[in-house]
Amino acid sequence: MGLKTKLNIILLAIFFLLPGKAYAASVSDIAKQLVCQCGCNMILLNCSHGECGSRTEMNAIIQQKLSQGESETSIVQSFVSRYGEQVLASPPKRGFNLTAWITPFAAIIFGAGGIYLALMAWVKRGRQVPAPVETRSEEMDDEYRRRVDRELQRFSEKGFR
């Protein structure tokens, strides 16, 4: 292996090991995290009202704060302090809002467990051997034959009516 190849490998390793350039947030990156405050309850980036003053104002504030060098988290936090947590597109993962993150998964797990238990009970019932039917005695069979004969006799004498 030549010196040039070794240098290329070293430079490539340094490129991947060194931290890259800091991520610069854009207006759309921040607008994805916020809900438009015009009442449409849409993500700010996707607000489709033609003349939405709230969307325009919020985007302008984001652009202004980015040009002043504020970080993404501080911009989002400023909107939270102005409008409250309802401005966030997804609830924060702390406190009571944690239930919004946990409940769907818990419901799926409990539902799957319930279905599993129901299926196991159903399969168990299907595997059980049915109880043996009582064997009829000859006397009972004779009694039934006599009753059938009597009813047939009455039917043939009187007819259907």
PyRosetta script that sets phi, psi and omega in degrees:
from pyrosetta import init, pose_from_sequence

init()
pose = pose_from_sequence("MGLKTKLNIILLAIFFLLPGKAYAASVSDIAKQLVCQCGCNMILLNCSHGECGSRTEMNAIIQQKLSQGESETSIVQSFVSRYGEQVLASPPKRGFNLTAWITPFAAIIFGAGGIYLALMAWVKRGRQVPAPVETRSEEMDDEYRRRVDRELQRFSEKGFR")
pose.set_psi(1, 133.2)
pose.set_omega(1, -176.7)
pose.set_phi(2, -82.4)
pose.set_psi(2, 169.3)
pose.set_omega(2, -179.8)
pose.set_phi(3, -63.0)
pose.set_psi(3, -37.9)
pose.set_omega(3, -179.1)
pose.set_phi(4, -64.4)
pose.set_psi(4, -41.3)
pose.set_omega(4, 179.1)
pose.set_phi(5, -65.9)
pose.set_psi(5, -41.9)
pose.set_omega(5, 178.6)
pose.set_phi(6, -62.6)
pose.set_psi(6, -42.2)
pose.set_omega(6, 178.5)
pose.set_phi(7, -62.6)
pose.set_psi(7, -41.4)
pose.set_omega(7, 178.8)
pose.set_phi(8, -62.7)
pose.set_psi(8, -40.5)
pose.set_omega(8, 178.8)
pose.set_phi(9, -65.5)
pose.set_psi(9, -42.7)
pose.set_omega(9, 179.4)
pose.set_phi(10, -64.1)
pose.set_psi(10, -45.0)
pose.set_omega(10, 179.3)
pose.set_phi(11, -63.8)
pose.set_psi(11, -39.0)
pose.set_omega(11, 178.3)
pose.set_phi(12, -65.1)
pose.set_psi(12, -41.5)
pose.set_omega(12, 178.4)
pose.set_phi(13, -64.7)
pose.set_psi(13, -41.9)
pose.set_omega(13, 178.7)
pose.set_phi(14, -63.9)
pose.set_psi(14, -40.8)
pose.set_omega(14, -179.6)
pose.set_phi(15, -59.7)
pose.set_psi(15, -42.5)
pose.set_omega(15, -178.5)
pose.set_phi(16, -79.7)
pose.set_psi(16, -26.4)
pose.set_omega(16, -177.3)
pose.set_phi(17, -85.4)
pose.set_psi(17, -31.0)
pose.set_omega(17, -179.3)
pose.set_phi(18, -77.8)
pose.set_psi(18, 144.4)
pose.set_omega(18, 176.8)
pose.set_phi(19, -64.2)
pose.set_psi(19, 142.2)
pose.set_omega(19, -178.3)
pose.set_phi(20, -78.2)
pose.set_psi(20, -178.2)
pose.set_omega(20, 178.5)
pose.set_phi(21, -61.7)
pose.set_psi(21, 143.5)
pose.set_omega(21, -178.5)
pose.set_phi(22, -59.9)
pose.set_psi(22, 141.1)
pose.set_omega(22, -178.9)
pose.set_phi(23, -71.7)
pose.set_psi(23, 124.4)
pose.set_omega(23, 178.5)
pose.set_phi(24, -99.0)
pose.set_psi(24, 120.3)
pose.set_omega(24, -179.2)
pose.set_phi(25, -73.4)
pose.set_psi(25, 148.0)
pose.set_omega(25, 176.5)
pose.set_phi(26, -114.8)
pose.set_psi(26, 172.4)
pose.set_omega(26, 179.8)
pose.set_phi(27, -60.5)
pose.set_psi(27, -41.4)
pose.set_omega(27, -178.0)
pose.set_phi(28, -68.7)
pose.set_psi(28, -33.2)
pose.set_omega(28, 177.3)
pose.set_phi(29, -62.1)
pose.set_psi(29, -41.0)
pose.set_omega(29, -179.7)
pose.set_phi(30, -78.3)
pose.set_psi(30, -37.3)
pose.set_omega(30, -179.4)
pose.set_phi(31, -64.5)
pose.set_psi(31, -23.9)
pose.set_omega(31, 176.8)
pose.set_phi(32, -69.1)
pose.set_psi(32, -23.1)
pose.set_omega(32, -175.8)
pose.set_phi(33, -92.7)
pose.set_psi(33, -6.2)
pose.set_omega(33, -173.8)
pose.set_phi(34, -118.7)
pose.set_psi(34, 154.6)
pose.set_omega(34, 176.6)
pose.set_phi(35, -102.8)
pose.set_psi(35, 136.6)
pose.set_omega(35, 178.4)
pose.set_phi(36, -64.0)
pose.set_psi(36, 141.5)
pose.set_omega(36, -175.0)
pose.set_phi(37, -99.6)
pose.set_psi(37, 18.5)
pose.set_omega(37, 178.3)
pose.set_phi(38, -83.4)
pose.set_psi(38, -7.6)
pose.set_omega(38, -179.9)
pose.set_phi(39, 105.6)
pose.set_psi(39, -2.0)
pose.set_omega(39, -179.0)
pose.set_phi(40, -80.6)
pose.set_psi(40, -15.6)
pose.set_omega(40, -179.1)
pose.set_phi(41, 58.8)
pose.set_psi(41, 30.4)
pose.set_omega(41, 176.8)
pose.set_phi(42, -102.3)
pose.set_psi(42, 158.3)
pose.set_omega(42, 174.1)
pose.set_phi(43, -61.4)
pose.set_psi(43, 138.5)
pose.set_omega(43, -175.7)
pose.set_phi(44, -53.1)
pose.set_psi(44, -40.5)
pose.set_omega(44, -179.1)
pose.set_phi(45, -64.7)
pose.set_psi(45, -30.1)
pose.set_omega(45, -174.9)
pose.set_phi(46, -103.5)
pose.set_psi(46, 6.0)
pose.set_omega(46, -179.0)
pose.set_phi(47, -58.7)
pose.set_psi(47, 124.8)
pose.set_omega(47, -171.6)
pose.set_phi(48, -107.2)
pose.set_psi(48, 8.7)
pose.set_omega(48, 177.3)
pose.set_phi(49, -70.4)
pose.set_psi(49, 133.3)
pose.set_omega(49, -174.8)
pose.set_phi(50, -59.6)
pose.set_psi(50, -48.6)
pose.set_omega(50, -177.7)
pose.set_phi(51, -118.7)
pose.set_psi(51, 55.5)
pose.set_omega(51, -178.5)
pose.set_phi(52, -78.4)
pose.set_psi(52, 106.8)
pose.set_omega(52, -179.6)
pose.set_phi(53, -68.1)
pose.set_psi(53, -33.9)
pose.set_omega(53, -179.7)
pose.set_phi(54, -64.8)
pose.set_psi(54, -44.1)
pose.set_omega(54, 179.4)
pose.set_phi(55, -62.1)
pose.set_psi(55, -45.8)
pose.set_omega(55, -178.8)
pose.set_phi(56, -62.2)
pose.set_psi(56, -45.2)
pose.set_omega(56, -179.1)
pose.set_phi(57, -64.6)
pose.set_psi(57, -45.5)
pose.set_omega(57, -178.5)
pose.set_phi(58, -64.3)
pose.set_psi(58, -42.5)
pose.set_omega(58, 178.3)
pose.set_phi(59, -64.0)
pose.set_psi(59, -37.7)
pose.set_omega(59, 178.7)
pose.set_phi(60, -65.4)
pose.set_psi(60, -40.8)
pose.set_omega(60, 178.5)
pose.set_phi(61, -63.8)
pose.set_psi(61, -43.2)
pose.set_omega(61, 178.9)
pose.set_phi(62, -60.6)
pose.set_psi(62, -46.7)
pose.set_omega(62, -179.1)
pose.set_phi(63, -61.8)
pose.set_psi(63, -41.3)
pose.set_omega(63, -179.8)
pose.set_phi(64, -64.2)
pose.set_psi(64, -45.3)
pose.set_omega(64, -178.4)
pose.set_phi(65, -67.6)
pose.set_psi(65, -36.3)
pose.set_omega(65, 176.3)
pose.set_phi(66, -64.4)
pose.set_psi(66, -40.6)
pose.set_omega(66, -179.6)
pose.set_phi(67, -69.0)
pose.set_psi(67, -23.0)
pose.set_omega(67, 176.4)
pose.set_phi(68, -83.5)
pose.set_psi(68, -4.6)
pose.set_omega(68, 176.0)
pose.set_phi(69, 91.0)
pose.set_psi(69, 13.3)
pose.set_omega(69, 178.8)
pose.set_phi(70, -72.2)
pose.set_psi(70, 151.4)
pose.set_omega(70, -179.7)
pose.set_phi(71, -81.2)
pose.set_psi(71, 163.5)
pose.set_omega(71, -179.8)
pose.set_phi(72, -58.8)
pose.set_psi(72, -45.7)
pose.set_omega(72, -178.1)
pose.set_phi(73, -66.0)
pose.set_psi(73, -36.7)
pose.set_omega(73, 179.5)
pose.set_phi(74, -69.8)
pose.set_psi(74, -34.6)
pose.set_omega(74, 177.6)
pose.set_phi(75, -66.5)
pose.set_psi(75, -47.0)
pose.set_omega(75, 178.5)
pose.set_phi(76, -61.6)
pose.set_psi(76, -41.4)
pose.set_omega(76, 179.7)
pose.set_phi(77, -63.9)
pose.set_psi(77, -34.8)
pose.set_omega(77, 178.3)
pose.set_phi(78, -66.4)
pose.set_psi(78, -35.8)
pose.set_omega(78, 176.0)
pose.set_phi(79, -69.8)
pose.set_psi(79, -36.2)
pose.set_omega(79, 177.4)
pose.set_phi(80, -64.6)
pose.set_psi(80, -41.6)
pose.set_omega(80, 179.9)
pose.set_phi(81, -69.4)
pose.set_psi(81, -27.3)
pose.set_omega(81, -179.8)
pose.set_phi(82, -82.5)
pose.set_psi(82, -44.4)
pose.set_omega(82, -173.7)
pose.set_phi(83, -108.5)
pose.set_psi(83, -15.2)
pose.set_omega(83, -175.0)
pose.set_phi(84, 95.0)
pose.set_psi(84, 177.0)
pose.set_omega(84, -175.7)
pose.set_phi(85, -68.5)
pose.set_psi(85, -16.4)
pose.set_omega(85, 179.2)
pose.set_phi(86, -67.4)
pose.set_psi(86, -10.6)
pose.set_omega(86, 177.2)
pose.set_phi(87, -77.2)
pose.set_psi(87, -17.9)
pose.set_omega(87, -179.0)
pose.set_phi(88, -77.1)
pose.set_psi(88, 137.8)
pose.set_omega(88, 179.8)
pose.set_phi(89, -68.7)
pose.set_psi(89, -33.3)
pose.set_omega(89, 175.6)
pose.set_phi(90, -128.8)
pose.set_psi(90, 139.5)
pose.set_omega(90, -177.0)
pose.set_phi(91, -65.3)
pose.set_psi(91, 147.9)
pose.set_omega(91, 178.6)
pose.set_phi(92, -64.9)
pose.set_psi(92, 150.1)
pose.set_omega(92, -175.9)
pose.set_phi(93, -88.7)
pose.set_psi(93, 59.1)
pose.set_omega(93, 177.3)
pose.set_phi(94, -156.0)
pose.set_psi(94, 158.9)
pose.set_omega(94, 176.7)
pose.set_phi(95, 62.8)
pose.set_psi(95, -145.3)
pose.set_omega(95, -178.3)
pose.set_phi(96, -64.7)
pose.set_psi(96, -30.1)
pose.set_omega(96, -180.0)
pose.set_phi(97, -63.7)
pose.set_psi(97, -17.4)
pose.set_omega(97, 178.4)
pose.set_phi(98, -62.0)
pose.set_psi(98, -27.6)
pose.set_omega(98, 178.1)
pose.set_phi(99, -63.7)
pose.set_psi(99, -31.6)
pose.set_omega(99, 177.5)
pose.set_phi(100, -65.4)
pose.set_psi(100, -25.3)
pose.set_omega(100, 178.7)
pose.set_phi(101, -89.0)
pose.set_psi(101, -34.1)
pose.set_omega(101, -173.9)
pose.set_phi(102, -86.9)
pose.set_psi(102, -39.0)
pose.set_omega(102, -172.6)
pose.set_phi(103, -55.0)
pose.set_psi(103, -47.0)
pose.set_omega(103, -179.7)
pose.set_phi(104, -60.1)
pose.set_psi(104, -40.3)
pose.set_omega(104, -179.8)
pose.set_phi(105, -69.0)
pose.set_psi(105, -40.1)
pose.set_omega(105, 178.2)
pose.set_phi(106, -64.0)
pose.set_psi(106, -40.7)
pose.set_omega(106, 179.2)
pose.set_phi(107, -63.6)
pose.set_psi(107, -40.3)
pose.set_omega(107, 178.7)
pose.set_phi(108, -64.9)
pose.set_psi(108, -43.7)
pose.set_omega(108, -179.1)
pose.set_phi(109, -64.7)
pose.set_psi(109, -47.4)
pose.set_omega(109, 179.7)
pose.set_phi(110, -65.7)
pose.set_psi(110, -38.4)
pose.set_omega(110, 177.8)
pose.set_phi(111, -63.8)
pose.set_psi(111, -44.1)
pose.set_omega(111, 178.2)
pose.set_phi(112, -64.1)
pose.set_psi(112, -39.4)
pose.set_omega(112, 177.3)
pose.set_phi(113, -64.1)
pose.set_psi(113, -40.9)
pose.set_omega(113, 178.0)
pose.set_phi(114, -64.1)
pose.set_psi(114, -42.7)
pose.set_omega(114, 177.9)
pose.set_phi(115, -63.9)
pose.set_psi(115, -41.5)
pose.set_omega(115, 179.2)
pose.set_phi(116, -60.8)
pose.set_psi(116, -47.5)
pose.set_omega(116, -180.0)
pose.set_phi(117, -63.3)
pose.set_psi(117, -39.9)
pose.set_omega(117, 178.9)
pose.set_phi(118, -64.6)
pose.set_psi(118, -42.0)
pose.set_omega(118, 178.7)
pose.set_phi(119, -65.2)
pose.set_psi(119, -40.3)
pose.set_omega(119, 178.9)
pose.set_phi(120, -64.0)
pose.set_psi(120, -40.5)
pose.set_omega(120, 177.5)
pose.set_phi(121, -65.1)
pose.set_psi(121, -38.9)
pose.set_omega(121, 179.9)
pose.set_phi(122, -65.9)
pose.set_psi(122, -43.9)
pose.set_omega(122, 178.8)
pose.set_phi(123, -64.9)
pose.set_psi(123, -41.3)
pose.set_omega(123, -179.5)
pose.set_phi(124, -62.3)
pose.set_psi(124, -41.7)
pose.set_omega(124, 178.0)
pose.set_phi(125, -64.3)
pose.set_psi(125, -35.2)
pose.set_omega(125, -179.6)
pose.set_phi(126, -70.6)
pose.set_psi(126, -27.0)
pose.set_omega(126, -178.6)
pose.set_phi(127, -84.6)
pose.set_psi(127, -16.7)
pose.set_omega(127, -177.4)
pose.set_phi(128, -68.3)
pose.set_psi(128, 140.0)
pose.set_omega(128, 178.4)
pose.set_phi(129, -78.9)
pose.set_psi(129, 130.4)
pose.set_omega(129, -179.6)
pose.set_phi(130, -64.8)
pose.set_psi(130, 148.8)
pose.set_omega(130, 179.7)
pose.set_phi(131, -64.1)
pose.set_psi(131, 141.5)
pose.set_omega(131, -178.8)
pose.set_phi(132, -66.3)
pose.set_psi(132, 142.6)
pose.set_omega(132, 179.3)
pose.set_phi(133, -78.4)
pose.set_psi(133, 140.2)
pose.set_omega(133, 179.3)
pose.set_phi(134, -63.0)
pose.set_psi(134, 134.8)
pose.set_omega(134, 177.1)
pose.set_phi(135, -80.0)
pose.set_psi(135, 136.2)
pose.set_omega(135, -178.2)
pose.set_phi(136, -81.9)
pose.set_psi(136, 144.9)
pose.set_omega(136, 178.0)
pose.set_phi(137, -82.6)
pose.set_psi(137, 162.7)
pose.set_omega(137, 179.8)
pose.set_phi(138, -63.4)
pose.set_psi(138, -33.3)
pose.set_omega(138, -179.5)
pose.set_phi(139, -64.1)
pose.set_psi(139, -41.9)
pose.set_omega(139, -180.0)
pose.set_phi(140, -65.6)
pose.set_psi(140, -41.4)
pose.set_omega(140, 178.7)
pose.set_phi(141, -61.3)
pose.set_psi(141, -42.0)
pose.set_omega(141, 179.1)
pose.set_phi(142, -63.7)
pose.set_psi(142, -40.8)
pose.set_omega(142, 179.3)
pose.set_phi(143, -62.3)
pose.set_psi(143, -44.6)
pose.set_omega(143, 178.8)
pose.set_phi(144, -63.7)
pose.set_psi(144, -41.6)
pose.set_omega(144, 178.6)
pose.set_phi(145, -61.4)
pose.set_psi(145, -42.8)
pose.set_omega(145, 178.7)
pose.set_phi(146, -62.8)
pose.set_psi(146, -41.7)
pose.set_omega(146, 179.9)
pose.set_phi(147, -64.8)
pose.set_psi(147, -43.4)
pose.set_omega(147, 178.8)
pose.set_phi(148, -62.7)
pose.set_psi(148, -43.0)
pose.set_omega(148, 179.4)
pose.set_phi(149, -61.7)
pose.set_psi(149, -42.7)
pose.set_omega(149, 179.4)
pose.set_phi(150, -62.7)
pose.set_psi(150, -44.0)
pose.set_omega(150, -178.7)
pose.set_phi(151, -67.5)
pose.set_psi(151, -38.4)
pose.set_omega(151, 176.3)
pose.set_phi(152, -64.9)
pose.set_psi(152, -38.6)
pose.set_omega(152, 178.7)
pose.set_phi(153, -63.2)
pose.set_psi(153, -47.4)
pose.set_omega(153, 179.6)
pose.set_phi(154, -62.5)
pose.set_psi(154, -39.5)
pose.set_omega(154, -179.2)
pose.set_phi(155, -64.9)
pose.set_psi(155, -43.0)
pose.set_omega(155, -178.5)
pose.set_phi(156, -69.6)
pose.set_psi(156, -29.6)
pose.set_omega(156, 179.2)
pose.set_phi(157, -78.4)
pose.set_psi(157, -44.8)
pose.set_omega(157, -172.8)
pose.set_phi(158, -99.9)
pose.set_psi(158, -18.9)
pose.set_omega(158, -178.0)
pose.set_phi(159, 87.6)
pose.set_psi(159, -168.4)
pose.set_omega(159, -174.9)
pose.set_phi(160, -73.5)
pose.set_psi(160, -33.2)
pose.set_omega(160, -175.8)
pose.set_phi(161, -92.1)
pose.dump_pdb("model.pdb")
